Amino acid sequence: MSAPLVLVPGTLPVKDRGNGVVTTPLVTSGRGSRAMLNGITRVAPGAAVPLHIHNCEESVVVLSGNGKVHIGGADHPVAPGITSWIPAATPHCFLNLDGIEPLVIFWTYASIDATRTIVATGVTTRIDEE
């Protein structure tokens, strides 16, 4: 059994995903999780996370900023507190195209083996390896 952890996001490594998107992984297999993953992603003003799908369910809570989420072909405005549930294999992306501050989201995957497949390229990566 893994030991419980208290994580302070500002002290953890940040992964630059390119094009104004940076992620701080929080609960990961490397930190002992056996069933889920979560983290915080910041989307800079004028940036967007590419349209993608996952092999498991995802939930996303907007922590700060404003933008849009594109889920299954429809756009929805997002602001702090807005929460989305995204079934596996549903194309989606978060956009901060008109924002003046970063769009900050907290995401959780329902699988330790979560993957992301970019729709435009078909490239699949494990979330834990990004």
RAMO-V169997 format. One record per run of one state. SS is the DSSP state (hx for helix, st for strand, lp for the rest). FROM is the first residue (numbers start at 1). TO is the last residue. Records with the same first field share a line. If there is no record, write none. Layout:
BEGIN
SS->FROM-TO + FROM-TO
END
This chain:
BEGIN
lp->1-8 + 12-14 + 19-20 + 26-28 + 32-36 + 44-46 + 49-51 + 55-57 + 65-66 + 72-73 + 79-82 + 87-91 + 97-102 + 110-114 + 119-123 + 130-130
hx->9-11 + 29-31 + 127-129
st->15-18 + 21-25 + 37-43 + 47-48 + 52-54 + 58-64 + 67-71 + 74-78 + 83-86 + 92-96 + 103-109 + 115-118 + 124-126
END
